[in-house]
Amino acid sequence: MRHPGRQRRLLASLAEVGQQTPIVVVTAEGPADRYVVIDGYKRIAALEQLGRDTVEAVVWPMSEAAAVLLDRSLRLSEHETALEVGWLLAELEQRFGYGLEELARRFDRSVSWVSRRLALVEVLPEAIQQQVREGKIPAQVALKFLVPVARQSLEDCQRMAAIFAQHHCDTREAGQLYAAWRKGSPAIRQRILDDPELFFKAQRQAREQAPAGTGAELLRDLEMVVAIVNRAQRRLAGAAATEVDDQQAKAARYQIERIQKQLHRIDEEIQPEKKPHVEPGTTDHDSGTECAAREQTRDRTGTGSLSRGRAKSSTIQLDNPAGTASNREGGALPATDPGAFRQVPEESRASP
């Protein structure tokens, strides 16, 4: 997936201090003197945009499929969405011939887990998947709302995706439109998709006219609590739970017990048989030990072609003209070769 803000920061960093981390390549099969890019497409695109003609690389002595799996296992930054995992699984299944059982073993998951994520890729139209890769539609929005719509109506899915992209909908706005579509009759669904501006205007007016007061504020606070708990649960998805040591687990259980006690107190306060209305109460203002999400520092995997010069050389030249962005940055490997690279003759120093 492309993230314009992160790409701008990467571009500024490369312009100021140069390339600090080499891209990762493997020796290509077939034609001699060629490489396949495993990790580094965002750096390549940024260097081309800066007019640079070389990029430092490290060669992994393994097959392309093994390198893709190793690269993914080394990623310690942001959590991948199920759709991004589905792209990678589909790539390994279609290009490298991995079966469901082999994929389940490689990812240490069940066969049903693999099947469900492959189904996401099969259900969602390719045009919408491309919009997700380009950052026009958030992956979570596509997963939570567009996939279930696609299972019922591909036409409505495509129209809804166009609305999300045009209006730059976040998860909340997309969820409101999807909920109205799901609950509505065929005629109501048609009206929502025909005039989304009217729908969003009505939603804004409803929020503005919502009565303020302790009750409304309480509901907003509890909604934020739910969102934070969901985020904490996502942090522990997959193998991440094994990274929590005993001391951290003990501290986490202590915080969970405090949260449960506070929620129990709130529940007692709003019991209708005890209180005719909601009254403010004191709480322990404790921020907890929230782990800040780290900025993603590695690029998505993909395939590209590099020409090989000396066996141990780490400097390669970009053939694409300056300013050309790479055309695929998703979790799956792109099907086409984004550009060729050749060895810089008589290069005696490392590239910027």
BALOBA-1460 file (C-alpha; in Angstrom, 3 decimals):
// residues 352
<rec num="1" residu="m" x="0.000" y="0.000" z="0.000"/>
<rec num="2" residu="r" x="1.117" y="3.536" z="-0.717"/>
<rec num="3" residu="h" x="1.197" y="6.128" z="2.048"/>
<rec num="4" residu="p" x="1.838" y="9.595" z="0.556"/>
<rec num="5" residu="g" x="2.817" y="11.149" z="3.894"/>
<rec num="6" residu="r" x="5.438" y="8.493" z="4.625"/>
<rec num="7" residu="q" x="6.742" y="8.693" z="1.068"/>
<rec num="8" residu="r" x="7.251" y="12.448" z="1.459"/>
<rec num="9" residu="r" x="9.168" y="11.916" z="4.691"/>
<rec num="10" residu="l" x="11.306" y="9.244" z="3.022"/>
<rec num="11" residu="l" x="11.989" y="11.588" z="0.117"/>
<rec num="12" residu="a" x="13.071" y="14.378" z="2.486"/>
<rec num="13" residu="s" x="15.339" y="12.001" z="4.419"/>
<rec num="14" residu="l" x="17.041" y="10.704" z="1.270"/>
<rec num="15" residu="a" x="17.546" y="14.255" z="0.027"/>
<rec num="16" residu="e" x="19.083" y="15.344" z="3.334"/>
<rec num="17" residu="v" x="21.253" y="12.402" z="4.444"/>
<rec num="18" residu="g" x="21.194" y="9.995" z="1.495"/>
<rec num="19" residu="q" x="20.387" y="6.285" z="1.464"/>
<rec num="20" residu="q" x="21.011" y="4.692" z="4.858"/>
<rec num="21" residu="t" x="19.583" y="1.201" z="4.348"/>
<rec num="22" residu="p" x="20.278" y="-0.964" z="1.272"/>
<rec num="23" residu="i" x="17.453" y="-2.512" z="-0.670"/>
<rec num="24" residu="v" x="17.209" y="-6.319" z="-0.735"/>
<rec num="25" residu="v" x="17.562" y="-8.324" z="-3.943"/>
<rec num="26" residu="v" x="18.028" y="-11.954" z="-4.990"/>
<rec num="27" residu="t" x="19.625" y="-13.351" z="-8.126"/>
<rec num="28" residu="a" x="16.995" y="-13.763" z="-10.826"/>
<rec num="29" residu="e" x="16.359" y="-17.071" z="-12.541"/>
<rec num="30" residu="g" x="16.672" y="-17.302" z="-16.279"/>
<rec num="31" residu="p" x="18.626" y="-14.488" z="-17.976"/>
<rec num="32" residu="a" x="22.099" y="-13.901" z="-16.611"/>
<rec num="33" residu="d" x="23.152" y="-10.739" z="-14.810"/>
<rec num="34" residu="r" x="19.700" y="-9.947" z="-13.433"/>
<rec num="35" residu="y" x="18.340" y="-9.323" z="-9.934"/>
<rec num="36" residu="v" x="14.837" y="-9.376" z="-8.458"/>
<rec num="37" residu="v" x="13.942" y="-6.682" z="-5.918"/>
<rec num="38" residu="i" x="12.483" y="-8.113" z="-2.706"/>
<rec num="39" residu="d" x="12.418" y="-5.013" z="-0.508"/>
<rec num="40" residu="g" x="13.065" y="-1.399" z="-1.489"/>
<rec num="41" residu="y" x="10.518" y="-0.179" z="-4.017"/>
<rec num="42" residu="k" x="9.677" y="2.960" z="-2.066"/>
<rec num="43" residu="r" x="13.358" y="3.859" z="-1.796"/>
<rec num="44" residu="i" x="13.837" y="3.228" z="-5.511"/>
<rec num="45" residu="a" x="10.880" y="5.471" z="-6.378"/>
<rec num="46" residu="a" x="12.167" y="8.230" z="-4.086"/>
<rec num="47" residu="l" x="15.705" y="8.040" z="-5.485"/>
<rec num="48" residu="e" x="14.345" y="8.252" z="-9.033"/>
<rec num="49" residu="q" x="12.281" y="11.264" z="-8.024"/>
<rec num="50" residu="l" x="15.449" y="12.907" z="-6.712"/>
<rec num="51" residu="g" x="17.217" y="12.244" z="-9.997"/>
<rec num="52" residu="r" x="19.666" y="9.699" z="-8.540"/>
<rec num="53" residu="d" x="20.922" y="6.936" z="-10.818"/>
<rec num="54" residu="t" x="22.281" y="4.466" z="-8.269"/>
<rec num="55" residu="v" x="20.953" y="2.509" z="-5.308"/>
<rec num="56" residu="e" x="22.827" y="0.411" z="-2.761"/>
<rec num="57" residu="a" x="21.668" y="-3.188" z="-2.452"/>
<rec num="58" residu="v" x="22.381" y="-6.365" z="-0.506"/>
<rec num="59" residu="v" x="22.016" y="-9.758" z="-2.200"/>
<rec num="60" residu="w" x="20.310" y="-12.560" z="-0.279"/>
<rec num="61" residu="p" x="21.625" y="-16.015" z="-1.355"/>
<rec num="62" residu="m" x="18.254" y="-17.760" z="-1.590"/>
<rec num="63" residu="s" x="15.271" y="-18.269" z="-3.872"/>
<rec num="64" residu="e" x="12.735" y="-15.538" z="-4.539"/>
<rec num="65" residu="a" x="9.929" y="-17.313" z="-2.647"/>
<rec num="66" residu="a" x="12.152" y="-17.971" z="0.379"/>
<rec num="67" residu="a" x="13.280" y="-14.349" z="0.362"/>
<rec num="68" residu="v" x="9.677" y="-13.093" z="0.306"/>
<rec num="69" residu="l" x="8.778" y="-15.217" z="3.336"/>
<rec num="70" residu="l" x="11.942" y="-14.218" z="5.211"/>
<rec num="71" residu="d" x="11.356" y="-10.533" z="4.451"/>
<rec num="72" residu="r" x="7.844" y="-10.755" z="5.886"/>
<rec num="73" residu="s" x="9.014" y="-12.556" z="9.032"/>
<rec num="74" residu="l" x="11.509" y="-9.746" z="9.697"/>
<rec num="75" residu="r" x="8.884" y="-7.006" z="9.591"/>
<rec num="76" residu="l" x="8.457" y="-5.584" z="13.083"/>
<rec num="77" residu="s" x="6.524" y="-2.404" z="12.255"/>
<rec num="78" residu="e" x="2.824" y="-1.866" z="11.678"/>
<rec num="79" residu="h" x="0.344" y="-4.713" z="11.619"/>
<rec num="80" residu="e" x="-0.738" y="-5.930" z="8.168"/>
<rec num="81" residu="t" x="-4.417" y="-6.042" z="7.347"/>
<rec num="82" residu="a" x="-6.082" y="-9.303" z="6.338"/>
<rec num="83" residu="l" x="-6.375" y="-7.994" z="2.774"/>
<rec num="84" residu="e" x="-2.625" y="-7.351" z="2.541"/>
<rec num="85" residu="v" x="-1.934" y="-10.839" z="3.863"/>
<rec num="86" residu="g" x="-4.367" y="-12.164" z="1.267"/>
<rec num="87" residu="w" x="-2.337" y="-10.500" z="-1.501"/>
<rec num="88" residu="l" x="0.825" y="-12.196" z="-0.278"/>
<rec num="89" residu="l" x="-0.866" y="-15.596" z="0.049"/>
<rec num="90" residu="a" x="-2.335" y="-15.283" z="-3.450"/>
<rec num="91" residu="e" x="1.092" y="-14.414" z="-4.843"/>
<rec num="92" residu="l" x="2.717" y="-17.425" z="-3.209"/>
<rec num="93" residu="e" x="-0.113" y="-19.688" z="-4.378"/>
<rec num="94" residu="q" x="-0.290" y="-18.471" z="-7.981"/>
<rec num="95" residu="r" x="3.363" y="-17.715" z="-8.804"/>
<rec num="96" residu="f" x="5.180" y="-20.267" z="-6.678"/>
<rec num="97" residu="g" x="2.609" y="-23.073" z="-6.562"/>
<rec num="98" residu="y" x="2.236" y="-23.286" z="-2.784"/>
<rec num="99" residu="g" x="-0.797" y="-25.302" z="-1.663"/>
<rec num="100" residu="l" x="-3.108" y="-24.378" z="1.204"/>
<rec num="101" residu="e" x="-1.458" y="-26.800" z="3.628"/>
<rec num="102" residu="e" x="2.024" y="-25.557" z="2.753"/>
<rec num="103" residu="l" x="0.946" y="-21.931" z="3.190"/>
<rec num="104" residu="a" x="-0.643" y="-22.768" z="6.538"/>
<rec num="105" residu="r" x="2.593" y="-24.410" z="7.666"/>
<rec num="106" residu="r" x="4.747" y="-21.504" z="6.451"/>
<rec num="107" residu="f" x="2.586" y="-18.925" z="8.235"/>
<rec num="108" residu="d" x="1.986" y="-21.135" z="11.297"/>
<rec num="109" residu="r" x="-1.764" y="-20.847" z="10.806"/>
<rec num="110" residu="s" x="-4.697" y="-23.121" z="10.032"/>
<rec num="111" residu="v" x="-5.830" y="-24.013" z="6.525"/>
<rec num="112" residu="s" x="-9.134" y="-22.210" z="7.156"/>
<rec num="113" residu="w" x="-7.197" y="-19.026" z="8.093"/>
<rec num="114" residu="v" x="-5.417" y="-19.178" z="4.730"/>
<rec num="115" residu="s" x="-8.651" y="-19.898" z="2.861"/>
<rec num="116" residu="r" x="-10.491" y="-16.946" z="4.421"/>
<rec num="117" residu="r" x="-7.776" y="-14.469" z="3.426"/>
<rec num="118" residu="l" x="-7.514" y="-15.847" z="-0.078"/>
<rec num="119" residu="a" x="-11.289" y="-15.459" z="-0.349"/>
<rec num="120" residu="l" x="-10.962" y="-11.742" z="0.398"/>
<rec num="121" residu="v" x="-8.757" y="-11.315" z="-2.652"/>
<rec num="122" residu="e" x="-11.025" y="-13.453" z="-4.820"/>
<rec num="123" residu="v" x="-14.207" y="-11.618" z="-3.785"/>
<rec num="124" residu="l" x="-12.998" y="-8.013" z="-4.089"/>
<rec num="125" residu="p" x="-12.733" y="-6.757" z="-7.712"/>
<rec num="126" residu="e" x="-9.192" y="-6.083" z="-8.909"/>
<rec num="127" residu="a" x="-9.968" y="-2.436" z="-9.710"/>
<rec num="128" residu="i" x="-10.922" y="-1.821" z="-6.079"/>
<rec num="129" residu="q" x="-7.852" y="-3.687" z="-4.830"/>
<rec num="130" residu="q" x="-5.711" y="-1.357" z="-6.925"/>
<rec num="131" residu="q" x="-7.381" y="1.666" z="-5.284"/>
<rec num="132" residu="v" x="-6.477" y="0.182" z="-1.907"/>
<rec num="133" residu="r" x="-2.852" y="-0.288" z="-2.986"/>
<rec num="134" residu="e" x="-2.689" y="3.315" z="-4.149"/>
<rec num="135" residu="g" x="-4.007" y="4.563" z="-0.802"/>
<rec num="136" residu="k" x="-7.276" y="5.946" z="-2.214"/>
<rec num="137" residu="i" x="-9.305" y="3.594" z="-0.012"/>
<rec num="138" residu="p" x="-8.070" y="2.464" z="3.441"/>
<rec num="139" residu="a" x="-7.474" y="-1.287" z="3.611"/>
<rec num="140" residu="q" x="-9.582" y="-1.578" z="6.763"/>
<rec num="141" residu="v" x="-12.494" y="0.126" z="4.990"/>
<rec num="142" residu="a" x="-12.247" y="-2.316" z="2.085"/>
<rec num="143" residu="l" x="-12.070" y="-5.278" z="4.434"/>
<rec num="144" residu="k" x="-14.915" y="-4.307" z="6.775"/>
<rec num="145" residu="f" x="-17.377" y="-2.803" z="4.296"/>
<rec num="146" residu="l" x="-16.559" y="-3.435" z="0.631"/>
<rec num="147" residu="v" x="-15.931" y="-7.171" z="0.926"/>
<rec num="148" residu="p" x="-19.386" y="-7.947" z="2.428"/>
<rec num="149" residu="v" x="-21.030" y="-5.671" z="-0.153"/>
<rec num="150" residu="a" x="-19.163" y="-7.467" z="-2.954"/>
<rec num="151" residu="r" x="-20.580" y="-10.782" z="-1.757"/>
<rec num="152" residu="q" x="-24.090" y="-9.405" z="-2.302"/>
<rec num="153" residu="s" x="-23.694" y="-7.067" z="-5.276"/>
<rec num="154" residu="l" x="-20.558" y="-6.351" z="-7.300"/>
<rec num="155" residu="e" x="-22.213" y="-3.313" z="-8.869"/>
<rec num="156" residu="d" x="-23.051" y="-1.771" z="-5.499"/>
<rec num="157" residu="c" x="-19.544" y="-2.602" z="-4.275"/>
<rec num="158" residu="q" x="-17.949" y="-0.727" z="-7.173"/>
<rec num="159" residu="r" x="-20.236" y="2.286" z="-6.679"/>
<rec num="160" residu="m" x="-19.585" y="2.354" z="-2.942"/>
<rec num="161" residu="a" x="-15.831" y="2.128" z="-3.522"/>
<rec num="162" residu="a" x="-16.020" y="5.103" z="-5.878"/>
<rec num="163" residu="i" x="-17.860" y="7.083" z="-3.160"/>
<rec num="164" residu="f" x="-15.258" y="6.185" z="-0.513"/>
<rec num="165" residu="a" x="-12.429" y="7.251" z="-2.829"/>
<rec num="166" residu="q" x="-14.095" y="10.480" z="-4.003"/>
<rec num="167" residu="h" x="-15.077" y="11.651" z="-0.507"/>
<rec num="168" residu="h" x="-11.896" y="10.372" z="1.201"/>
<rec num="169" residu="c" x="-14.047" y="8.546" z="3.742"/>
<rec num="170" residu="d" x="-12.466" y="7.398" z="6.982"/>
<rec num="171" residu="t" x="-13.613" y="4.269" z="8.812"/>
<rec num="172" residu="r" x="-16.396" y="6.080" z="10.693"/>
<rec num="173" residu="e" x="-17.931" y="7.734" z="7.614"/>
<rec num="174" residu="a" x="-17.623" y="4.575" z="5.543"/>
<rec num="175" residu="g" x="-19.224" y="2.575" z="8.346"/>
<rec num="176" residu="q" x="-22.196" y="4.941" z="8.505"/>
<rec num="177" residu="l" x="-22.850" y="4.649" z="4.787"/>
<rec num="178" residu="y" x="-22.421" y="0.871" z="4.832"/>
<rec num="179" residu="a" x="-24.757" y="0.478" z="7.827"/>
<rec num="180" residu="a" x="-27.447" y="2.533" z="6.092"/>
<rec num="181" residu="w" x="-26.999" y="0.505" z="2.903"/>
<rec num="182" residu="r" x="-27.155" y="-2.820" z="4.751"/>
<rec num="183" residu="k" x="-30.334" y="-1.938" z="6.664"/>
<rec num="184" residu="g" x="-32.095" y="-0.247" z="3.744"/>
<rec num="185" residu="s" x="-34.488" y="-1.651" z="1.187"/>
<rec num="186" residu="p" x="-33.361" y="-1.936" z="-2.449"/>
<rec num="187" residu="a" x="-34.899" y="1.477" z="-3.162"/>
<rec num="188" residu="i" x="-33.145" y="3.082" z="-0.171"/>
<rec num="189" residu="r" x="-29.824" y="1.507" z="-1.193"/>
<rec num="190" residu="q" x="-30.205" y="2.952" z="-4.665"/>
<rec num="191" residu="r" x="-30.927" y="6.441" z="-3.282"/>
<rec num="192" residu="i" x="-27.896" y="6.322" z="-0.977"/>
<rec num="193" residu="l" x="-25.543" y="5.360" z="-3.800"/>
<rec num="194" residu="d" x="-27.129" y="7.844" z="-6.221"/>
<rec num="195" residu="d" x="-26.770" y="10.823" z="-3.886"/>
<rec num="196" residu="p" x="-24.071" y="10.190" z="-1.251"/>
<rec num="197" residu="e" x="-23.621" y="13.954" z="-0.695"/>
<rec num="198" residu="l" x="-27.171" y="14.154" z="0.651"/>
<rec num="199" residu="f" x="-26.530" y="11.181" z="2.936"/>
<rec num="200" residu="f" x="-23.334" y="12.685" z="4.408"/>
<rec num="201" residu="k" x="-25.072" y="16.056" z="4.831"/>
<rec num="202" residu="a" x="-27.884" y="14.395" z="6.769"/>
<rec num="203" residu="q" x="-25.344" y="12.636" z="8.983"/>
<rec num="204" residu="r" x="-23.580" y="15.920" z="9.748"/>
<rec num="205" residu="q" x="-26.857" y="17.625" z="10.616"/>
<rec num="206" residu="a" x="-27.835" y="14.756" z="12.905"/>
<rec num="207" residu="r" x="-24.544" y="15.069" z="14.786"/>
<rec num="208" residu="e" x="-24.938" y="18.827" z="15.126"/>
<rec num="209" residu="q" x="-28.484" y="18.473" z="16.452"/>
<rec num="210" residu="a" x="-27.616" y="15.691" z="18.877"/>
<rec num="211" residu="p" x="-28.348" y="16.801" z="22.445"/>
<rec num="212" residu="a" x="-25.272" y="17.566" z="24.481"/>
<rec num="213" residu="g" x="-24.889" y="16.776" z="28.141"/>
<rec num="214" residu="t" x="-23.462" y="14.174" z="30.444"/>
<rec num="215" residu="g" x="-25.170" y="11.260" z="28.705"/>
<rec num="216" residu="a" x="-23.858" y="12.133" z="25.267"/>
<rec num="217" residu="e" x="-20.369" y="12.731" z="26.632"/>
<rec num="218" residu="l" x="-20.476" y="9.423" z="28.480"/>
<rec num="219" residu="l" x="-21.369" y="7.574" z="25.281"/>
<rec num="220" residu="r" x="-18.519" y="9.253" z="23.390"/>
<rec num="221" residu="d" x="-16.067" y="8.337" z="26.166"/>
<rec num="222" residu="l" x="-17.185" y="4.710" z="26.132"/>
<rec num="223" residu="e" x="-16.904" y="4.583" z="22.348"/>
<rec num="224" residu="m" x="-13.300" y="5.749" z="22.681"/>
<rec num="225" residu="v" x="-12.672" y="3.059" z="25.306"/>
<rec num="226" residu="v" x="-13.966" y="0.406" z="22.911"/>
<rec num="227" residu="a" x="-11.748" y="1.752" z="20.106"/>
<rec num="228" residu="i" x="-8.667" y="1.699" z="22.351"/>
<rec num="229" residu="v" x="-9.401" y="-1.854" z="23.505"/>
<rec num="230" residu="n" x="-9.828" y="-2.965" z="19.888"/>
<rec num="231" residu="r" x="-6.500" y="-1.386" z="19.016"/>
<rec num="232" residu="a" x="-4.827" y="-3.173" z="21.943"/>
<rec num="233" residu="q" x="-6.291" y="-6.461" z="20.761"/>
<rec num="234" residu="r" x="-4.974" y="-5.899" z="17.221"/>
<rec num="235" residu="r" x="-1.483" y="-5.367" z="18.655"/>
<rec num="236" residu="l" x="-1.590" y="-8.922" z="19.992"/>
<rec num="237" residu="a" x="-2.723" y="-10.444" z="16.689"/>
<rec num="238" residu="g" x="-0.784" y="-13.447" z="15.502"/>
<rec num="239" residu="a" x="2.675" y="-14.051" z="16.920"/>
<rec num="240" residu="a" x="2.863" y="-10.607" z="18.563"/>
<rec num="241" residu="a" x="1.383" y="-12.020" z="21.793"/>
<rec num="242" residu="t" x="4.492" y="-14.158" z="22.323"/>
<rec num="243" residu="e" x="6.644" y="-11.004" z="22.433"/>
<rec num="244" residu="v" x="5.075" y="-9.912" z="25.759"/>
<rec num="245" residu="d" x="7.294" y="-11.049" z="28.642"/>
<rec num="246" residu="d" x="6.042" y="-12.126" z="32.090"/>
<rec num="247" residu="q" x="6.570" y="-8.733" z="33.699"/>
<rec num="248" residu="q" x="4.700" y="-6.929" z="30.932"/>
<rec num="249" residu="a" x="1.893" y="-9.501" z="31.064"/>
<rec num="250" residu="k" x="1.557" y="-8.990" z="34.823"/>
<rec num="251" residu="a" x="1.387" y="-5.214" z="34.371"/>
<rec num="252" residu="a" x="-1.185" y="-5.632" z="31.601"/>
<rec num="253" residu="r" x="-3.403" y="-7.827" z="33.794"/>
<rec num="254" residu="y" x="-3.220" y="-5.216" z="36.562"/>
<rec num="255" residu="q" x="-4.385" y="-2.501" z="34.140"/>
<rec num="256" residu="i" x="-7.165" y="-4.766" z="32.853"/>
<rec num="257" residu="e" x="-8.413" y="-5.330" z="36.404"/>
<rec num="258" residu="r" x="-8.477" y="-1.561" z="37.010"/>
<rec num="259" residu="i" x="-10.443" y="-1.023" z="33.811"/>
<rec num="260" residu="q" x="-12.933" y="-3.724" z="34.755"/>
<rec num="261" residu="k" x="-13.479" y="-2.164" z="38.190"/>
<rec num="262" residu="q" x="-14.062" y="1.288" z="36.694"/>
<rec num="263" residu="l" x="-16.516" y="-0.074" z="34.127"/>
<rec num="264" residu="h" x="-18.349" y="-1.921" z="36.898"/>
<rec num="265" residu="r" x="-18.660" y="1.334" z="38.862"/>
<rec num="266" residu="i" x="-20.033" y="3.126" z="35.800"/>
<rec num="267" residu="d" x="-22.499" y="0.298" z="35.238"/>
<rec num="268" residu="e" x="-23.715" y="0.608" z="38.834"/>
<rec num="269" residu="e" x="-24.115" y="4.380" z="38.458"/>
<rec num="270" residu="i" x="-26.359" y="4.126" z="35.423"/>
<rec num="271" residu="q" x="-28.567" y="1.321" z="36.784"/>
<rec num="272" residu="p" x="-32.108" y="2.700" z="36.307"/>
<rec num="273" residu="e" x="-33.353" y="1.217" z="39.561"/>
<rec num="274" residu="k" x="-30.610" y="3.004" z="41.500"/>
<rec num="275" residu="k" x="-30.229" y="6.323" z="39.671"/>
<rec num="276" residu="p" x="-32.916" y="8.286" z="37.815"/>
<rec num="277" residu="h" x="-30.212" y="10.035" z="35.827"/>
<rec num="278" residu="v" x="-26.478" y="9.905" z="35.217"/>
<rec num="279" residu="e" x="-24.349" y="11.687" z="37.788"/>
<rec num="280" residu="p" x="-20.681" y="12.521" z="37.428"/>
<rec num="281" residu="g" x="-18.271" y="10.443" z="39.467"/>
<rec num="282" residu="t" x="-14.583" y="10.399" z="40.165"/>
<rec num="283" residu="t" x="-12.250" y="8.176" z="38.218"/>
<rec num="284" residu="d" x="-8.621" y="7.332" z="38.369"/>
<rec num="285" residu="h" x="-7.022" y="9.127" z="35.470"/>
<rec num="286" residu="d" x="-4.442" y="6.623" z="34.389"/>
<rec num="287" residu="s" x="-3.096" y="6.656" z="30.885"/>
<rec num="288" residu="g" x="-1.757" y="3.093" z="31.067"/>
<rec num="289" residu="t" x="1.222" y="1.849" z="29.148"/>
<rec num="290" residu="e" x="0.074" y="2.248" z="25.590"/>
<rec num="291" residu="c" x="2.663" y="1.216" z="23.054"/>
<rec num="292" residu="a" x="3.087" y="3.836" z="20.336"/>
<rec num="293" residu="a" x="2.913" y="2.518" z="16.811"/>
<rec num="294" residu="r" x="6.269" y="2.683" z="15.176"/>
<rec num="295" residu="e" x="6.772" y="4.274" z="11.810"/>
<rec num="296" residu="q" x="7.168" y="1.688" z="9.114"/>
<rec num="297" residu="t" x="10.746" y="1.703" z="7.957"/>
<rec num="298" residu="r" x="10.799" y="-1.130" z="5.453"/>
<rec num="299" residu="d" x="9.202" y="-1.300" z="2.028"/>
<rec num="300" residu="r" x="6.630" y="-3.691" z="0.757"/>
<rec num="301" residu="t" x="7.880" y="-6.614" z="-1.261"/>
<rec num="302" residu="g" x="7.627" y="-6.775" z="-4.982"/>
<rec num="303" residu="t" x="9.459" y="-8.034" z="-8.028"/>
<rec num="304" residu="g" x="11.661" y="-5.949" z="-10.190"/>
<rec num="305" residu="s" x="14.598" y="-6.649" z="-12.421"/>
<rec num="306" residu="l" x="18.210" y="-5.596" z="-11.907"/>
<rec num="307" residu="s" x="21.208" y="-6.299" z="-14.131"/>
<rec num="308" residu="r" x="24.193" y="-7.785" z="-12.341"/>
<rec num="309" residu="g" x="27.748" y="-6.592" z="-12.657"/>
<rec num="310" residu="r" x="30.546" y="-7.735" z="-10.336"/>
<rec num="311" residu="a" x="29.467" y="-10.558" z="-8.036"/>
<rec num="312" residu="k" x="29.921" y="-8.602" z="-4.786"/>
<rec num="313" residu="s" x="28.859" y="-5.192" z="-6.044"/>
<rec num="314" residu="s" x="26.285" y="-3.320" z="-3.969"/>
<rec num="315" residu="t" x="25.743" y="-0.316" z="-6.267"/>
<rec num="316" residu="i" x="23.321" y="-0.562" z="-9.173"/>
<rec num="317" residu="q" x="22.018" y="2.001" z="-11.654"/>
<rec num="318" residu="l" x="18.376" y="2.918" z="-12.223"/>
<rec num="319" residu="d" x="17.285" y="2.654" z="-15.859"/>
<rec num="320" residu="n" x="13.924" y="4.361" z="-15.436"/>
<rec num="321" residu="p" x="14.012" y="8.156" z="-15.957"/>
<rec num="322" residu="a" x="14.120" y="10.345" z="-12.860"/>
<rec num="323" residu="g" x="10.790" y="11.106" z="-11.301"/>
<rec num="324" residu="t" x="9.141" y="7.783" z="-12.199"/>
<rec num="325" residu="a" x="7.364" y="6.201" z="-9.265"/>
<rec num="326" residu="s" x="7.174" y="2.459" z="-8.882"/>
<rec num="327" residu="n" x="3.807" y="1.163" z="-9.942"/>
<rec num="328" residu="r" x="3.270" y="-1.442" z="-7.241"/>
<rec num="329" residu="e" x="3.933" y="-1.158" z="-3.527"/>
<rec num="330" residu="g" x="1.380" y="-3.563" z="-2.089"/>
<rec num="331" residu="g" x="1.901" y="-6.533" z="0.195"/>
<rec num="332" residu="a" x="1.859" y="-8.885" z="-2.829"/>
<rec num="333" residu="l" x="4.531" y="-9.005" z="-5.460"/>
<rec num="334" residu="p" x="3.582" y="-7.116" z="-8.656"/>
<rec num="335" residu="a" x="3.110" y="-9.192" z="-11.722"/>
<rec num="336" residu="t" x="5.144" y="-6.961" z="-14.021"/>
<rec num="337" residu="d" x="8.761" y="-5.847" z="-13.960"/>
<rec num="338" residu="p" x="8.755" y="-2.204" z="-12.737"/>
<rec num="339" residu="g" x="12.095" y="-1.345" z="-14.233"/>
<rec num="340" residu="a" x="15.543" y="-2.569" z="-15.160"/>
<rec num="341" residu="f" x="18.767" y="-1.622" z="-13.457"/>
<rec num="342" residu="r" x="22.339" y="-1.913" z="-14.638"/>
<rec num="343" residu="q" x="25.756" y="-1.726" z="-13.041"/>
<rec num="344" residu="v" x="27.387" y="1.715" z="-13.006"/>
<rec num="345" residu="p" x="30.683" y="1.359" z="-14.881"/>
<rec num="346" residu="e" x="33.832" y="2.329" z="-13.001"/>
<rec num="347" residu="e" x="31.825" y="3.221" z="-9.864"/>
<rec num="348" residu="s" x="34.358" y="3.671" z="-7.066"/>
<rec num="349" residu="r" x="32.201" y="4.953" z="-4.233"/>
<rec num="350" residu="a" x="28.870" y="4.161" z="-2.588"/>
<rec num="351" residu="s" x="25.777" y="5.891" z="-3.906"/>
<rec num="352" residu="p" x="24.052" y="8.633" z="-1.909"/>
